[in-house]
Amino acid sequence: MKLEAVEVKLHDLRSNTATLGKEAAASMAVVETQQQRFTLQMLITLMISEWQRMEAPSDASFSNSMTSCPPYEETNDVYVSHLSNESTVKICYILGEAIQDFLGGQIGK
């Protein structure tokens, strides 16, 4: 009697584990799809922004000088609009600046 009850309980637990595994896999697939869609929207937004920047009329004095990176404080809390709907997403950037040249050929010497 007890053995049969334990076997039934074990079967139920295995069934529940299989169901939870399927639900977890489906949830991860949904998250991956959402992440890919968001990444694509961000890339498209960045490309459009870059095209607009490149096509904008350039000032002669501006084109001769390189622009410096904005301060860290100016890059926080940037809002980028989605192309698929009118909602906006808050994005935080971490800004870093290289202060030494990278010398790849000298590694290991």
Backbone as XML, in Angstrom:
<?xml version="1.0"?>
<chain id="A" units="angstrom">
  <residue number="1" name="MET">
    <atom name="N" x="0.817" y="-1.199" z="0.000"/>
    <atom name="CA" x="0.000" y="0.000" z="0.000"/>
    <atom name="C" x="0.859" y="1.260" z="0.000"/>
  </residue>
  <residue number="2" name="LYS">
    <atom name="N" x="1.793" y="1.314" z="0.947"/>
    <atom name="CA" x="2.624" y="2.509" z="1.044"/>
    <atom name="C" x="3.499" y="2.667" z="-0.189"/>
  </residue>
  <residue number="3" name="LEU">
    <atom name="N" x="3.977" y="1.549" z="-0.721"/>
    <atom name="CA" x="4.820" y="1.598" z="-1.911"/>
    <atom name="C" x="4.041" y="2.162" z="-3.099"/>
  </residue>
  <residue number="4" name="GLU">
    <atom name="N" x="2.803" y="1.740" z="-3.241"/>
    <atom name="CA" x="1.972" y="2.250" z="-4.338"/>
    <atom name="C" x="1.716" y="3.745" z="-4.183"/>
  </residue>
  <residue number="5" name="ALA">
    <atom name="N" x="1.471" y="4.185" z="-2.963"/>
    <atom name="CA" x="1.226" y="5.614" z="-2.718"/>
    <atom name="C" x="2.471" y="6.437" z="-3.037"/>
  </residue>
  <residue number="6" name="VAL">
    <atom name="N" x="3.635" y="5.905" z="-2.677"/>
    <atom name="CA" x="4.891" y="6.604" z="-2.955"/>
    <atom name="C" x="5.143" y="6.653" z="-4.458"/>
  </residue>
  <residue number="7" name="GLU">
    <atom name="N" x="4.847" y="5.549" z="-5.161"/>
    <atom name="CA" x="5.031" y="5.524" z="-6.610"/>
    <atom name="C" x="4.101" y="6.519" z="-7.306"/>
  </residue>
  <residue number="8" name="VAL">
    <atom name="N" x="2.863" y="6.620" z="-6.838"/>
    <atom name="CA" x="1.920" y="7.595" z="-7.402"/>
    <atom name="C" x="2.421" y="9.012" z="-7.158"/>
  </residue>
  <residue number="9" name="LYS">
    <atom name="N" x="2.895" y="9.262" z="-5.949"/>
    <atom name="CA" x="3.431" y="10.588" z="-5.607"/>
    <atom name="C" x="4.649" y="10.915" z="-6.477"/>
  </residue>
  <residue number="10" name="LEU">
    <atom name="N" x="5.537" y="9.928" z="-6.674"/>
    <atom name="CA" x="6.719" y="10.121" z="-7.509"/>
    <atom name="C" x="6.316" y="10.416" z="-8.949"/>
  </residue>
  <residue number="11" name="HIS">
    <atom name="N" x="5.328" y="9.716" z="-9.457"/>
    <atom name="CA" x="4.835" y="9.966" z="-10.817"/>
    <atom name="C" x="4.277" y="11.387" z="-10.931"/>
  </residue>
  <residue number="12" name="ASP">
    <atom name="N" x="3.517" y="11.816" z="-9.932"/>
    <atom name="CA" x="2.971" y="13.180" z="-9.933"/>
    <atom name="C" x="4.090" y="14.223" z="-9.921"/>
  </residue>
  <residue number="13" name="LEU">
    <atom name="N" x="5.101" y="13.991" z="-9.100"/>
    <atom name="CA" x="6.223" y="14.928" z="-9.022"/>
    <atom name="C" x="6.972" y="15.002" z="-10.348"/>
  </residue>
  <residue number="14" name="ARG">
    <atom name="N" x="7.194" y="13.872" z="-10.988"/>
    <atom name="CA" x="7.865" y="13.864" z="-12.296"/>
    <atom name="C" x="7.027" y="14.597" z="-13.340"/>
  </residue>
  <residue number="15" name="SER">
    <atom name="N" x="5.733" y="14.375" z="-13.297"/>
    <atom name="CA" x="4.836" y="15.050" z="-14.236"/>
    <atom name="C" x="4.863" y="16.561" z="-14.024"/>
  </residue>
  <residue number="16" name="ASN">
    <atom name="N" x="4.805" y="16.972" z="-12.753"/>
    <atom name="CA" x="4.857" y="18.406" z="-12.442"/>
    <atom name="C" x="6.194" y="19.021" z="-12.855"/>
  </residue>
  <residue number="17" name="THR">
    <atom name="N" x="7.286" y="18.286" z="-12.642"/>
    <atom name="CA" x="8.608" y="18.776" z="-13.026"/>
    <atom name="C" x="8.691" y="18.952" z="-14.538"/>
  </residue>
  <residue number="18" name="ALA">
    <atom name="N" x="8.162" y="18.002" z="-15.287"/>
    <atom name="CA" x="8.171" y="18.105" z="-16.748"/>
    <atom name="C" x="7.343" y="19.301" z="-17.211"/>
  </residue>
  <residue number="19" name="THR">
    <atom name="N" x="6.190" y="19.504" z="-16.585"/>
    <atom name="CA" x="5.341" y="20.644" z="-16.941"/>
    <atom name="C" x="6.041" y="21.961" z="-16.639"/>
  </residue>
  <residue number="20" name="LEU">
    <atom name="N" x="6.662" y="22.052" z="-15.471"/>
    <atom name="CA" x="7.388" y="23.277" z="-15.111"/>
    <atom name="C" x="8.562" y="23.526" z="-16.054"/>
  </residue>
  <residue number="21" name="GLY">
    <atom name="N" x="9.237" y="22.463" z="-16.463"/>
    <atom name="CA" x="10.341" y="22.604" z="-17.408"/>
    <atom name="C" x="9.869" y="23.153" z="-18.742"/>
  </residue>
  <residue number="22" name="LYS">
    <atom name="N" x="8.733" y="22.661" z="-19.229"/>
    <atom name="CA" x="8.176" y="23.159" z="-20.493"/>
    <atom name="C" x="7.773" y="24.622" z="-20.368"/>
  </residue>
  <residue number="23" name="GLU">
    <atom name="N" x="7.158" y="24.987" z="-19.241"/>
    <atom name="CA" x="6.764" y="26.383" z="-19.030"/>
    <atom name="C" x="7.984" y="27.294" z="-18.945"/>
  </residue>
  <residue number="24" name="ALA">
    <atom name="N" x="9.038" y="26.824" z="-18.285"/>
    <atom name="CA" x="10.263" y="27.625" z="-18.175"/>
    <atom name="C" x="10.899" y="27.820" z="-19.546"/>
  </residue>
  <residue number="25" name="ALA">
    <atom name="N" x="10.933" y="26.775" z="-20.355"/>
    <atom name="CA" x="11.509" y="26.889" z="-21.700"/>
    <atom name="C" x="10.701" y="27.861" z="-22.552"/>
  </residue>
  <residue number="26" name="ALA">
    <atom name="N" x="9.377" y="27.799" z="-22.444"/>
    <atom name="CA" x="8.535" y="28.721" z="-23.208"/>
    <atom name="C" x="8.751" y="30.158" z="-22.749"/>
  </residue>
  <residue number="27" name="SER">
    <atom name="N" x="8.865" y="30.367" z="-21.449"/>
    <atom name="CA" x="9.100" y="31.717" z="-20.917"/>
    <atom name="C" x="10.444" y="32.261" z="-21.377"/>
  </residue>
  <residue number="28" name="MET">
    <atom name="N" x="11.477" y="31.425" z="-21.360"/>
    <atom name="CA" x="12.794" y="31.874" z="-21.814"/>
    <atom name="C" x="12.774" y="32.219" z="-23.298"/>
  </residue>
  <residue number="29" name="ALA">
    <atom name="N" x="12.015" y="31.468" z="-24.089"/>
    <atom name="CA" x="11.913" y="31.768" z="-25.517"/>
    <atom name="C" x="11.233" y="33.114" z="-25.741"/>
  </residue>
  <residue number="30" name="VAL">
    <atom name="N" x="10.203" y="33.402" z="-24.948"/>
    <atom name="CA" x="9.516" y="34.693" z="-25.059"/>
    <atom name="C" x="10.460" y="35.832" z="-24.696"/>
  </residue>
  <residue number="31" name="VAL">
    <atom name="N" x="11.210" y="35.666" z="-23.617"/>
    <atom name="CA" x="12.157" y="36.707" z="-23.192"/>
    <atom name="C" x="13.225" y="36.915" z="-24.261"/>
  </residue>
  <residue number="32" name="GLU">
    <atom name="N" x="13.723" y="35.834" z="-24.835"/>
    <atom name="CA" x="14.745" y="35.960" z="-25.885"/>
    <atom name="C" x="14.194" y="36.706" z="-27.097"/>
  </residue>
  <residue number="33" name="THR">
    <atom name="N" x="12.964" y="36.407" z="-27.484"/>
    <atom name="CA" x="12.342" y="37.097" z="-28.612"/>
    <atom name="C" x="12.179" y="38.578" z="-28.311"/>
  </residue>
  <residue number="34" name="GLN">
    <atom name="N" x="11.725" y="38.908" z="-27.105"/>
    <atom name="CA" x="11.573" y="40.314" z="-26.729"/>
    <atom name="C" x="12.916" y="41.027" z="-26.736"/>
  </residue>
  <residue number="35" name="GLN">
    <atom name="N" x="13.957" y="40.365" z="-26.248"/>
    <atom name="CA" x="15.290" y="40.963" z="-26.218"/>
    <atom name="C" x="15.805" y="41.213" z="-27.628"/>
  </residue>
  <residue number="36" name="GLN">
    <atom name="N" x="15.589" y="40.265" z="-28.524"/>
    <atom name="CA" x="16.024" y="40.436" z="-29.908"/>
    <atom name="C" x="15.272" y="41.580" z="-30.575"/>
  </residue>
  <residue number="37" name="ARG">
    <atom name="N" x="13.975" y="41.678" z="-30.323"/>
    <atom name="CA" x="13.174" y="42.756" z="-30.905"/>
    <atom name="C" x="13.645" y="44.108" z="-30.382"/>
  </residue>
  <residue number="38" name="PHE">
    <atom name="N" x="13.908" y="44.186" z="-29.083"/>
    <atom name="CA" x="14.379" y="45.430" z="-28.488"/>
    <atom name="C" x="15.740" y="45.819" z="-29.058"/>
  </residue>
  <residue number="39" name="THR">
    <atom name="N" x="16.634" y="44.846" z="-29.195"/>
    <atom name="CA" x="17.959" y="45.122" z="-29.754"/>
    <atom name="C" x="17.847" y="45.619" z="-31.185"/>
  </residue>
  <residue number="40" name="LEU">
    <atom name="N" x="16.992" y="44.997" z="-31.981"/>
    <atom name="CA" x="16.792" y="45.440" z="-33.358"/>
    <atom name="C" x="16.253" y="46.863" z="-33.399"/>
  </residue>
  <residue number="41" name="GLN">
    <atom name="N" x="15.281" y="47.173" z="-32.544"/>
    <atom name="CA" x="14.727" y="48.529" z="-32.505"/>
    <atom name="C" x="15.794" y="49.542" z="-32.110"/>
  </residue>
  <residue number="42" name="MET">
    <atom name="N" x="16.643" y="49.180" z="-31.155"/>
    <atom name="CA" x="17.711" y="50.092" z="-30.738"/>
    <atom name="C" x="18.703" y="50.319" z="-31.873"/>
  </residue>
  <residue number="43" name="LEU">
    <atom name="N" x="19.080" y="49.260" z="-32.577"/>
    <atom name="CA" x="20.012" y="49.402" z="-33.694"/>
    <atom name="C" x="19.423" y="50.268" z="-34.800"/>
  </residue>
  <residue number="44" name="ILE">
    <atom name="N" x="18.150" y="50.065" z="-35.107"/>
    <atom name="CA" x="17.501" y="50.883" z="-36.137"/>
    <atom name="C" x="17.456" y="52.334" z="-35.700"/>
  </residue>
  <residue number="45" name="THR">
    <atom name="N" x="17.108" y="52.579" z="-34.445"/>
    <atom name="CA" x="17.063" y="53.948" z="-33.926"/>
    <atom name="C" x="18.439" y="54.596" z="-33.994"/>
  </residue>
  <residue number="46" name="LEU">
    <atom name="N" x="19.472" y="53.864" z="-33.606"/>
    <atom name="CA" x="20.831" y="54.404" z="-33.658"/>
    <atom name="C" x="21.276" y="54.662" z="-35.095"/>
  </residue>
  <residue number="47" name="MET">
    <atom name="N" x="20.911" y="53.772" z="-36.026"/>
    <atom name="CA" x="21.266" y="53.982" z="-37.430"/>
    <atom name="C" x="20.588" y="55.224" z="-37.989"/>
  </residue>
  <residue number="48" name="ILE">
    <atom name="N" x="19.305" y="55.392" z="-37.692"/>
    <atom name="CA" x="18.580" y="56.567" z="-38.175"/>
    <atom name="C" x="19.183" y="57.830" z="-37.591"/>
  </residue>
  <residue number="49" name="SER">
    <atom name="N" x="19.505" y="57.789" z="-36.317"/>
    <atom name="CA" x="20.127" y="58.945" z="-35.674"/>
    <atom name="C" x="21.459" y="59.287" z="-36.333"/>
  </residue>
  <residue number="50" name="GLU">
    <atom name="N" x="22.259" y="58.267" z="-36.620"/>
    <atom name="CA" x="23.562" y="58.497" z="-37.261"/>
    <atom name="C" x="23.383" y="59.030" z="-38.678"/>
  </residue>
  <residue number="51" name="TRP">
    <atom name="N" x="22.412" y="58.489" z="-39.424"/>
    <atom name="CA" x="22.156" y="58.996" z="-40.776"/>
    <atom name="C" x="21.748" y="60.459" z="-40.728"/>
  </residue>
  <residue number="52" name="GLN">
    <atom name="N" x="20.872" y="60.799" z="-39.781"/>
    <atom name="CA" x="20.436" y="62.194" z="-39.665"/>
    <atom name="C" x="21.605" y="63.091" z="-39.299"/>
  </residue>
  <residue number="53" name="ARG">
    <atom name="N" x="22.481" y="62.607" z="-38.436"/>
    <atom name="CA" x="23.647" y="63.400" z="-38.059"/>
    <atom name="C" x="24.575" y="63.597" z="-39.251"/>
  </residue>
  <residue number="54" name="MET">
    <atom name="N" x="24.760" y="62.556" z="-40.039"/>
    <atom name="CA" x="25.650" y="62.643" z="-41.196"/>
    <atom name="C" x="25.061" y="63.504" z="-42.311"/>
  </residue>
  <residue number="55" name="GLU">
    <atom name="N" x="23.735" y="63.483" z="-42.472"/>
    <atom name="CA" x="23.094" y="64.245" z="-43.536"/>
    <atom name="C" x="22.839" y="65.695" z="-43.156"/>
  </residue>
  <residue number="56" name="ALA">
    <atom name="N" x="22.985" y="66.016" z="-41.886"/>
    <atom name="CA" x="22.746" y="67.391" z="-41.441"/>
    <atom name="C" x="23.784" y="68.304" z="-42.079"/>
  </residue>
  <residue number="57" name="PRO">
    <atom name="N" x="23.368" y="69.536" z="-42.422"/>
    <atom name="CA" x="24.343" y="70.467" z="-43.000"/>
    <atom name="C" x="25.471" y="70.708" z="-42.010"/>
  </residue>
  <residue number="58" name="SER">
    <atom name="N" x="26.694" y="70.573" z="-42.516"/>
    <atom name="CA" x="27.830" y="70.717" z="-41.614"/>
    <atom name="C" x="28.399" y="72.116" z="-41.694"/>
  </residue>
  <residue number="59" name="ASP">
    <atom name="N" x="28.809" y="72.605" z="-40.560"/>
    <atom name="CA" x="29.474" y="73.897" z="-40.456"/>
    <atom name="C" x="30.956" y="73.663" z="-40.737"/>
  </residue>
  <residue number="60" name="ALA">
    <atom name="N" x="31.594" y="74.543" z="-41.489"/>
    <atom name="CA" x="32.998" y="74.357" z="-41.871"/>
    <atom name="C" x="33.901" y="74.270" z="-40.645"/>
  </residue>
  <residue number="61" name="SER">
    <atom name="N" x="33.675" y="75.114" z="-39.666"/>
    <atom name="CA" x="34.526" y="75.075" z="-38.476"/>
    <atom name="C" x="34.264" y="73.818" z="-37.660"/>
  </residue>
  <residue number="62" name="PHE">
    <atom name="N" x="33.030" y="73.330" z="-37.714"/>
    <atom name="CA" x="32.694" y="72.123" z="-36.966"/>
    <atom name="C" x="33.312" y="70.891" z="-37.614"/>
  </residue>
  <residue number="63" name="SER">
    <atom name="N" x="33.308" y="70.836" z="-38.945"/>
    <atom name="CA" x="33.810" y="69.647" z="-39.624"/>
    <atom name="C" x="35.320" y="69.512" z="-39.506"/>
  </residue>
  <residue number="64" name="ASN">
    <atom name="N" x="36.026" y="70.615" z="-39.256"/>
    <atom name="CA" x="37.475" y="70.546" z="-39.138"/>
    <atom name="C" x="37.941" y="70.114" z="-37.755"/>
  </residue>
  <residue number="65" name="SER">
    <atom name="N" x="37.076" y="70.172" z="-36.786"/>
    <atom name="CA" x="37.483" y="69.803" z="-35.430"/>
    <atom name="C" x="36.756" y="68.543" z="-34.996"/>
  </residue>
  <residue number="66" name="MET">
    <atom name="N" x="37.426" y="67.737" z="-34.198"/>
    <atom name="CA" x="36.794" y="66.532" z="-33.678"/>
    <atom name="C" x="35.940" y="66.906" z="-32.480"/>
  </residue>
  <residue number="67" name="THR">
    <atom name="N" x="34.809" y="66.266" z="-32.367"/>
    <atom name="CA" x="33.957" y="66.521" z="-31.205"/>
    <atom name="C" x="34.458" y="65.679" z="-30.048"/>
  </residue>
  <residue number="68" name="SER">
    <atom name="N" x="34.405" y="66.233" z="-28.867"/>
    <atom name="CA" x="34.812" y="65.467" z="-27.694"/>
    <atom name="C" x="33.600" y="64.749" z="-27.124"/>
  </residue>
  <residue number="69" name="CYS">
    <atom name="N" x="33.861" y="63.752" z="-26.338"/>
    <atom name="CA" x="32.778" y="62.996" z="-25.719"/>
    <atom name="C" x="32.051" y="63.877" z="-24.715"/>
  </residue>
  <residue number="70" name="PRO">
    <atom name="N" x="30.729" y="63.698" z="-24.598"/>
    <atom name="CA" x="30.000" y="64.479" z="-23.600"/>
    <atom name="C" x="30.378" y="64.020" z="-22.204"/>
  </residue>
  <residue number="71" name="PRO">
    <atom name="N" x="30.221" y="64.895" z="-21.227"/>
    <atom name="CA" x="30.514" y="64.487" z="-19.849"/>
    <atom name="C" x="29.604" y="63.341" z="-19.420"/>
  </residue>
  <residue number="72" name="TYR">
    <atom name="N" x="30.064" y="62.601" z="-18.442"/>
    <atom name="CA" x="29.316" y="61.449" z="-17.947"/>
    <atom name="C" x="27.906" y="61.838" z="-17.520"/>
  </residue>
  <residue number="73" name="GLU">
    <atom name="N" x="27.778" y="62.985" z="-16.868"/>
    <atom name="CA" x="26.476" y="63.407" z="-16.352"/>
    <atom name="C" x="25.470" y="63.623" z="-17.483"/>
  </residue>
  <residue number="74" name="GLU">
    <atom name="N" x="25.940" y="64.032" z="-18.659"/>
    <atom name="CA" x="25.026" y="64.294" z="-19.768"/>
    <atom name="C" x="24.551" y="63.014" z="-20.437"/>
  </residue>
  <residue number="75" name="THR">
    <atom name="N" x="25.232" y="61.908" z="-20.242"/>
    <atom name="CA" x="24.850" y="60.675" z="-20.913"/>
    <atom name="C" x="23.883" y="59.832" z="-20.103"/>
  </residue>
  <residue number="76" name="ASN">
    <atom name="N" x="23.684" y="60.135" z="-18.851"/>
    <atom name="CA" x="22.740" y="59.372" z="-18.033"/>
    <atom name="C" x="21.315" y="59.770" z="-18.368"/>
  </residue>
  <residue number="77" name="ASP">
    <atom name="N" x="20.419" y="58.819" z="-18.197"/>
    <atom name="CA" x="18.983" y="59.036" z="-18.367"/>
    <atom name="C" x="18.644" y="59.554" z="-19.759"/>
  </residue>
  <residue number="78" name="VAL">
    <atom name="N" x="19.178" y="58.903" z="-20.785"/>
    <atom name="CA" x="18.867" y="59.261" z="-22.160"/>
    <atom name="C" x="17.607" y="58.510" z="-22.560"/>
  </residue>
  <residue number="79" name="TYR">
    <atom name="N" x="16.710" y="59.168" z="-23.252"/>
    <atom name="CA" x="15.481" y="58.535" z="-23.701"/>
    <atom name="C" x="15.568" y="58.276" z="-25.197"/>
  </residue>
  <residue number="80" name="VAL">
    <atom name="N" x="15.259" y="57.035" z="-25.589"/>
    <atom name="CA" x="15.260" y="56.663" z="-26.995"/>
    <atom name="C" x="13.869" y="56.169" z="-27.334"/>
  </residue>
  <residue number="81" name="SER">
    <atom name="N" x="13.297" y="56.666" z="-28.409"/>
    <atom name="CA" x="11.945" y="56.299" z="-28.760"/>
    <atom name="C" x="11.942" y="55.058" z="-29.645"/>
  </residue>
  <residue number="82" name="HIS">
    <atom name="N" x="10.962" y="54.199" z="-29.452"/>
    <atom name="CA" x="10.811" y="52.992" z="-30.259"/>
    <atom name="C" x="10.197" y="53.356" z="-31.597"/>
  </residue>
  <residue number="83" name="LEU">
    <atom name="N" x="10.472" y="52.535" z="-32.605"/>
    <atom name="CA" x="9.861" y="52.746" z="-33.905"/>
    <atom name="C" x="8.495" y="52.075" z="-33.995"/>
  </residue>
  <residue number="84" name="SER">
    <atom name="N" x="8.282" y="50.989" z="-33.247"/>
    <atom name="CA" x="7.054" y="50.227" z="-33.385"/>
    <atom name="C" x="5.869" y="50.854" z="-32.660"/>
  </residue>
  <residue number="85" name="ASN">
    <atom name="N" x="6.118" y="51.600" z="-31.598"/>
    <atom name="CA" x="5.025" y="52.252" z="-30.903"/>
    <atom name="C" x="5.521" y="53.572" z="-30.336"/>
  </residue>
  <residue number="86" name="GLU">
    <atom name="N" x="4.665" y="54.296" z="-29.689"/>
    <atom name="CA" x="5.006" y="55.630" z="-29.212"/>
    <atom name="C" x="5.589" y="55.641" z="-27.799"/>
  </residue>
  <residue number="87" name="SER">
    <atom name="N" x="5.762" y="54.464" z="-27.194"/>
    <atom name="CA" x="6.327" y="54.439" z="-25.845"/>
    <atom name="C" x="7.825" y="54.728" z="-25.907"/>
  </residue>
  <residue number="88" name="THR">
    <atom name="N" x="8.382" y="55.135" z="-24.802"/>
    <atom name="CA" x="9.814" y="55.409" z="-24.754"/>
    <atom name="C" x="10.460" y="54.529" z="-23.704"/>
  </residue>
  <residue number="89" name="VAL">
    <atom name="N" x="11.742" y="54.326" z="-23.855"/>
    <atom name="CA" x="12.504" y="53.486" z="-22.941"/>
    <atom name="C" x="13.633" y="54.317" z="-22.369"/>
  </residue>
  <residue number="90" name="LYS">
    <atom name="N" x="13.850" y="54.201" z="-21.074"/>
    <atom name="CA" x="14.937" y="54.912" z="-20.413"/>
    <atom name="C" x="16.195" y="54.057" z="-20.498"/>
  </residue>
  <residue number="91" name="ILE">
    <atom name="N" x="17.268" y="54.652" z="-20.985"/>
    <atom name="CA" x="18.520" y="53.929" z="-21.165"/>
    <atom name="C" x="19.622" y="54.669" z="-20.433"/>
  </residue>
  <residue number="92" name="CYS">
    <atom name="N" x="20.417" y="53.945" z="-19.684"/>
    <atom name="CA" x="21.561" y="54.541" z="-18.998"/>
    <atom name="C" x="22.833" y="54.073" z="-19.696"/>
  </residue>
  <residue number="93" name="TYR">
    <atom name="N" x="23.703" y="55.006" z="-20.005"/>
    <atom name="CA" x="24.972" y="54.694" z="-20.639"/>
    <atom name="C" x="26.096" y="54.866" z="-19.631"/>
  </residue>
  <residue number="94" name="ILE">
    <atom name="N" x="27.100" y="54.066" z="-19.789"/>
    <atom name="CA" x="28.323" y="54.243" z="-19.015"/>
    <atom name="C" x="29.359" y="54.750" z="-20.000"/>
  </residue>
  <residue number="95" name="LEU">
    <atom name="N" x="29.890" y="55.915" z="-19.733"/>
    <atom name="CA" x="30.820" y="56.547" z="-20.649"/>
    <atom name="C" x="32.239" y="56.348" z="-20.156"/>
  </residue>
  <residue number="96" name="GLY">
    <atom name="N" x="33.077" y="55.868" z="-21.023"/>
    <atom name="CA" x="34.484" y="55.700" z="-20.689"/>
    <atom name="C" x="35.333" y="56.366" z="-21.750"/>
  </residue>
  <residue number="97" name="GLU">
    <atom name="N" x="36.524" y="56.748" z="-21.401"/>
    <atom name="CA" x="37.418" y="57.399" z="-22.344"/>
    <atom name="C" x="38.793" y="56.755" z="-22.233"/>
  </residue>
  <residue number="98" name="ALA">
    <atom name="N" x="39.368" y="56.397" z="-23.384"/>
    <atom name="CA" x="40.706" y="55.809" z="-23.392"/>
    <atom name="C" x="41.725" y="56.898" z="-23.118"/>
  </residue>
  <residue number="99" name="ILE">
    <atom name="N" x="42.630" y="56.632" z="-22.194"/>
    <atom name="CA" x="43.636" y="57.645" z="-21.872"/>
    <atom name="C" x="45.029" y="57.211" z="-22.310"/>
  </residue>
  <residue number="100" name="GLN">
    <atom name="N" x="45.167" y="55.972" z="-22.799"/>
    <atom name="CA" x="46.446" y="55.500" z="-23.321"/>
    <atom name="C" x="46.202" y="54.794" z="-24.641"/>
  </residue>
  <residue number="101" name="ASP">
    <atom name="N" x="47.189" y="54.824" z="-25.528"/>
    <atom name="CA" x="47.084" y="54.119" z="-26.795"/>
    <atom name="C" x="47.123" y="52.616" z="-26.551"/>
  </residue>
  <residue number="102" name="PHE">
    <atom name="N" x="46.390" y="51.892" z="-27.374"/>
    <atom name="CA" x="46.415" y="50.435" z="-27.310"/>
    <atom name="C" x="47.521" y="49.943" z="-28.225"/>
  </residue>
  <residue number="103" name="LEU">
    <atom name="N" x="48.427" y="49.187" z="-27.685"/>
    <atom name="CA" x="49.556" y="48.671" z="-28.455"/>
    <atom name="C" x="49.458" y="47.149" z="-28.488"/>
  </residue>
  <residue number="104" name="GLY">
    <atom name="N" x="48.647" y="46.629" z="-29.407"/>
    <atom name="CA" x="48.383" y="45.197" z="-29.469"/>
    <atom name="C" x="49.589" y="44.365" z="-29.840"/>
  </residue>
  <residue number="105" name="GLY">
    <atom name="N" x="50.498" y="44.891" z="-30.643"/>
    <atom name="CA" x="51.660" y="44.134" z="-31.071"/>
    <atom name="C" x="52.672" y="43.920" z="-29.972"/>
  </residue>
  <residue number="106" name="GLN">
    <atom name="N" x="52.595" y="44.667" z="-28.900"/>
    <atom name="CA" x="53.594" y="44.577" z="-27.847"/>
    <atom name="C" x="53.181" y="43.663" z="-26.701"/>
  </residue>
  <residue number="107" name="ILE">
    <atom name="N" x="52.031" y="43.033" z="-26.824"/>
    <atom name="CA" x="51.579" y="42.147" z="-25.752"/>
    <atom name="C" x="52.448" y="40.895" z="-25.743"/>
  </residue>
  <residue number="108" name="GLY">
    <atom name="N" x="52.925" y="40.521" z="-24.597"/>
    <atom name="CA" x="53.714" y="39.314" z="-24.438"/>
    <atom name="C" x="55.189" y="39.485" z="-24.736"/>
  </residue>
  <residue number="109" name="LYS">
    <atom name="N" x="55.636" y="40.672" z="-25.019"/>
    <atom name="CA" x="57.064" y="40.894" z="-25.295"/>
    <atom name="C" x="57.786" y="41.308" z="-24.056"/>
  </residue>
</chain>
